[in-house]
Amino acid sequence: MASNFHFRLSEDLSIILDDADDYNVIIQVGENQNIKEFRAHSVILRARSPYFKNFFDKVRPYKTIIPNYIYEEIEEYYYKDVLTKTTILSPRTGYSFGIGKFESNIIKPKLAKIIINWIDKKDTKYIRNSRNDPSYRFKLIYRGSHDGISNESFRKKCNGRVKSLVLIKVKDSNKVFGGYSSIGFCSLGDDYIFKDGYRFYNSSDNFIFSFEDSEDTQHIKISRVVDKSQAILDSDYNGFNFGWGSLSMGNVILHANNNSNNYENNLKTDTVYIIEEIESFNIS
């Protein structure tokens, strides 16, 4: 008796799914012009998917755009009872290509996608796959407009051996500079080499970069570390210092001269910039 009831209930639910007349959810899957629209029922989605349960608890009306890879994972969960691999934010904050919430006033999330490709040593245009590629959390720990733009304030907030990202917007320009250090920027411990009175730290993963503006994807420059034994210089004279001037902060001054040649020369410039805004993130 019970099995017959469940069978008929399943048939009735199938009819509901096939009949879009009384839908109360519109889901648009895809990006840009390549978007497909699905009409569905919130009660079923809530019951079958933790993502949609969380989503419908927070947002009305029920309409959203989600990227293809998230849709595929939700579909996999729906049909195979597999928990989704992607941590999805509430619709207010959107999604950011496997990096969670990205709280930057300097660059758009699509540039963060490029940066994590570089962290993984992949091509700039590599399309990330949530099933195979690692996800990252970017925790904002320092913002110049809030904490003060100085060596002291930067070093106070951004110390310790932790994967770190710094972003810099310079004055009188839309240009953005940045750098990734797999070991952090300052207070890095005792495993340094001492040269010309300075402490240098080893990393083979570090790189520095520039964008022409907050969402530029066409005029990108990246310089990876060449002399890994001098990837980071730790000195009270700087907030941060990649490779002895390859990219360095001296209070409100930013240099990218690379006179030491410790990084590739793609960013090299004798221009002295004034820092308008600066942010730093711990990465996990």
Disulfide bonds with the S-S distance in Angstrom:
none
